Amino acid sequence: MVNSRRATAVGIILGMTIFASGCIPLLNNPDPPAEWRAATTKRIGQCPEITGTYLNEGVLHIEAGIPCSPTRRLEGAWSCDLSLAPNLGVELPARAVVVEQPDSESINVKLFDELGVLSNAQVLHHGKDYQCDEQSVQFSSSGSLVMLIAAIVHSTRAFARDQSGGLVMSVHENVTGNLVFFGIVRSSTSYVRWAPVTATQPALANPTAK
């Protein structure tokens, strides 16, 4: 999981450096709830284990640093979608998502409908679709924006399991740009959690490929 304190510290240092040269830092990197912090220490190769069956619809932590709106359309920025599948790079609807790590170089993402029937399956590859560090499995994107300002946008979505078996995503986003005589740097972080499917949801707890 992205360490929000580390992100804040980096943002502050970056902000102080650029402020001295005529830039404006905008920092909003809250900490995650204590119960959402990464708990797993098991690893598969270089990556922490994030396997499980999760509900596709997630919950956004109330202290969200990344500004979201219906008109938000920034290349490279987080989409603000609270569904798990698209945040894993699979832009398809689902009721539940099964995440498997069969080996150190791949992740299987399987989508199931409300009846527990498989609707789609994709394989993600380490080094191509995602990266890993000691704390999380990470997906990154970058882009540029030229409107009122010329800006570079970079976002990282980092996944880790929490102590209750849920899957938590830390999204860190940096936007750097120039506005007339000033530069602008925005550093912000948000958190989304997906609950594990439980035995009270039998169709989803025991999905089938039929």
PyMOL commands that set and color helices and strands:
alter all, ss='L'
color gray80, all
select helices_A, chain A and resi 4-19+34-36+84-87+202-205
alter helices_A, ss='H'
color red, helices_A
select strands_A, chain A and resi 23-28+43-44+47-48+52-55+59-60+96-103+106-112+118-125+131-132+137-146+150-161+167-179+182-194
alter strands_A, ss='S'
color yellow, strands_A
deselect
rebuild
show_as cartoon
